[in-house]
Amino acid sequence: MWYLLRSLFIGFEKLNAQDVSKFKCLKTLKGHKYSVNSVAYSPDGTKIISGSYDQTIKIWDANTGECLKTLEGHSDDVESVAYSPDGTKIISGSLDQTIKIWDANTGQCLKTLEGHSDGVLSVAYSPDGTKIISGSYDKTIKIWDANTGKCLKTLEGDSGWVLSVAYSPDGTKIISGSLDKTIKIWDANTGICLKTLEGHSGWVLSVAYSPDGKRIISGSEDNTIKIWDANTGQCLQTLVGHSDHVLSVAYSPDGTKIISGSDDNTIKIWDANTGQCLQTLEGHSDFVNSVSYSPDGTRIVSGSADGNIKIWGEE
């Protein structure tokens, strides 16, 4: 009986390993002149957007890899890009201290949001698409009305640059990762800081919620990823494996996997429950600044300091 169970267990583990190990580089998208700082899929999975050190945003066909449009208007590096939940708008945050809202179909700049006193490092839409949040070198988070472009609130409390921001799936909370080595959880309505999560020994470079909102992940300058309980703020697990700073983290749409991009030029795929590293994707020749899953979870997109975007998945 034990032999049979052991055989079944080993078989299951091998099946899982084979399933994940099928991920390989399917396409390399070339077109940016310099480092690609941020990448994201459209909500329907048909497009990819990228923001670059070359001050542009590009829209790509996710299937063919063709560059469909180049959006120009920022006067400094584009650090962060995101789609609106309905896929009709794109937002970009730049070191020129502004956030721009673009029409995703025409590429026209619809609005420029001004208010930060230093570079904008991270932007995100609320799940209902009515708000935009931004994190900045000026150590603040701003909440904006996505329709009017008006700044509704400024959240202050981080003692260092705000390097990453994200909304909870239900839109009631905001999380931020900072130069001060902490993650903060904020009430999205009142702007009050509810909790400060401490544990990293380096800057917190990237933060994200799990799809069910029960977990928070963070990537840090200390080369680790931490998984936190979103309610209690307790650190549940520390994922060790990268040999350099973890620049970007994201959950798979079903919440079973975590991906991370690093200064060590690799992307790692982790089991979100066990913390086991399932696969390391190699191919970029410089830092992996940004990683994201496709909405159906079958593809990963990565943006790198080598100027390239790579699409990974099963052949």
N, C-alpha and C positions, 0 to 999 in steps of 0.2 A: 504493500500500500504506500509506504513512504517513498519507495523508488518511483512509483507511478506519479505521485504528487510532485516529487522533485523533477521528474522529466517534464511534466506539464508546466511547472514554474519556469524551468530553464527555456522551454520552448516559447513560453509567453514573453520572457525577457528578450530572447533572440528576435522574435517577431517585432517587438517594440523597437529594438535597436535597428533592425532592417528598415522598418517603416521610417524612422527619423533619418537614417543614414542615406536615404535616397535624395535628400536635399543637396543640390549642387547649383553652381552658377549657370543660369539659363541664358542670361543676356547681360551685356555691359552697355550702358547708355553713356555716350560721349557727346559733349557739347559745351559744357561749362569750361571757362578758361582757367578757373582756380578752384579751390576747395569747395566741396559740397557740404554745407553745414546742416541742412535739414531736409528730410524727405517724408512724404506721406501719400497714402492711397486715397483716391476719391471714395465716397461712401458706397458707390456701386462697383468699385474695383476695376473700372475700365481705364482710369487715368492715374498718373503719378505726378506729383508736384515736387519741385526741388528749389531750395534757396541756396545761394552761393556767395562766396567772397567776391565774386565778380559783379556783385550788386544787382543781379537779375534773379527772377523766378522763371523756371521753365515748366511747361505742361507737356507730359509725355503720354503716348499711347502705351498702356500697360501690356498689351499683347505684342505689338510689333516693335516697340522700343523707339518709335519715331517721335522726334520732337515736334509737337503741334504748334506751340506758341512760346514766345519769350516775352515776359512782362518786364518792362523797364520803367523806372521812376524813382527808385531809391538812390541816394547819393553816397551810400556806404554799404558795407557788408550786409547781406540778408542772413540773419542768424536763425530764424524760425519761420516755418510755414504750416498752415493748417487749412483744411476744407471745412466749410459749414456743414452741419449735419444733413442738410438737404442737397448738398453738392453744388449749389448754385453760386456760392461765393468762395473766395480764397482770401485768407489774411496772411500778412507777412510782417515780421518784426525786424527792425534794422538798427545798426549802430548809428544811423543818422537821427536816432531818438524818436522815430515815428513808427506807427502801425498803419499799413495800407489795406484797404478792402478792395478786392478786385472782382469783376464779373468773370466767373469761371468759364463762360462760353466765349465771350468776346475778347477777354483779356483787358478790358477797359478798367482803369482805376476809378472807383466810385467815390471813395472817401480817404482822407489822410487824417489819422488821429494823432493829435499833438498834446503833450502834457508832461511826458517824462523829461527829466533834465540830464539824462545820459542814455547810452545805448540800450535798445530793447533786445533782450536775449531769448525770450520765450513768449509764445502766444498760444491761446487755445480758445475755442468756442465752448459755450455752455451746451449741455446736451439738447436743450430746446432751441438753440440757435439765436436766442434773444440777447445774449451777453457775450462779451469778449473779455478775456483777462490777459494781462501782460506783466512780465517780470523784467526788471531792469538793473543795470549797473548802478542806478541811483538808490538802490536798496529798498525799493517799493514795489508793490503789486497794485495795478490799477484795474478796476472793473468798468467796462464801457458798455453803453447801449449800442447794440449791433446795428440798429436801424438809423439812429440819429448821429452816432459817433460821439455822443456826449460822455464825459467821464463822470460816472456815478459815485464812485468811492475810491479812495486811496488807502491801501492797507500798509501800515507801518509797524515794524517790530523786528524785522531781520536786521542784524548788525553787519551784514555783508551783502555783496551783490546777490540779487535773486536770479539764479541760473536756470531754474526750471519751474513751470507752473502747470497745474492740471485740475480739471473739475472732477468731482465724484460722478459716477454714472447717473445718480438721481438729481444732480445739480445743486445739492444743498451745502456741499463743502468744497473748499479749494485747498489744494496742497501746494507747498513751495519748497524747493531745495535751494540751499544758500551756501555762500562762501564761508559762513560761520559754522559749517559742518553739521547743521541741523535741518530737519524737516519740520515745517509748521503746518498744522491743520487749522483752517479758518472757516468760520461760518460765512457762507456765501451771501447771505442776506444782510447781516449786521456788520460784517467785516471784523468781528472779534476773533482773536486768536484763541482757539479752544485747547490746543495741545502743542507742545514742542517735543519732537522725538530726537533723542540723543543717542549716539552710539558709534557713528562714523568718526574716523580719525583724520579725515580729509574733507575737502569741499564736496558738497552734494551736487552733482552735475546733472542728474536726471531723476525725475519722479513720475510715477504712474499709478493709477488705481487698477485693481482687478475688475473684470467685467461685472461681477456681482457686488462690487463696492466694499467687500469685507477685508480686503488686503491692500496694502500699499507697498510698492517696491521702489527702491532707491539705488542709484549707481553713483559711485564715489571715486574721488581722487585717491582713496586708500586701496584701490584695485578690487573692491568687493561690491557685491549686491546684497542688500538686506531686504528681507520680507517682514512687514510689520502688520500687526492687528490694527485695522483702521478704527476700531472702537476704543480699545484700551491703550493703543500706542505702544504696546509691548513688541519688542523685536523677537520674532519667531524663529528666524533662521538667517544665517549669513552664508552666501554662496561665494566660494573661493575657487579661482581657476585662472582668471586673467592675470597677466604679468605686468600690466600697466593700468592707468586710469580707466574707469568705466564711464564712458561719455554719454551713453544712451541706453535706456531700458524700455521694454514694452511687454505687455501680456498678449498672448494669442486670444482671438475672439471667444474661444470656449473656456479660457482661463486655465487650461491644463499645462501650458508652456510659458516660459519667459525667454525673451531674447535680449542680448546685450551686445553693444558695440564698444570697442576699446581702442585706446592708444597703442595696443599691441598689434593692431592691424587686423584683428579677427572679430568674428561674430560667434557668440556661443548660444546654443539652444539648451535650456534647462528644463527639467521636470519641475513644475511649480509646486507639487506636493512634497516630493522627496528632496528636492534641491540638487539632484544628480545632474551633472553635465552630460547631455545626450549626444551632442555633436559640436564640433568646432569648424566653422566655415572659413576657409582661407582663400585669398584671391586678391584682396586689396593690397596696394603697395605702400599705404600710408594710413594714418589714423582713421578709424571708422567713427564718424561724428554722429550718425543718426541711423536708427533702424526702426522698421515698422512692419506689421503684418498686413496682408490683404484682408478685406472684410470676411472672406470665406476661409481664411487660415491656411490656404494652400501655397501661398507665396510670401516671401520676405523681401523687402527692399532695403538697400543700405546706401548711404551717401558717405563719401570719404574725402579726406584731404588730398587724395591722389587726383581729384577732379572728376571722378567717375561715379556712376550709380550702377549698382548691380541688382539684378532680380534673381532670387534663389527659389528653388522648388524641386518638385519631382519631375523627371523627364516624361 
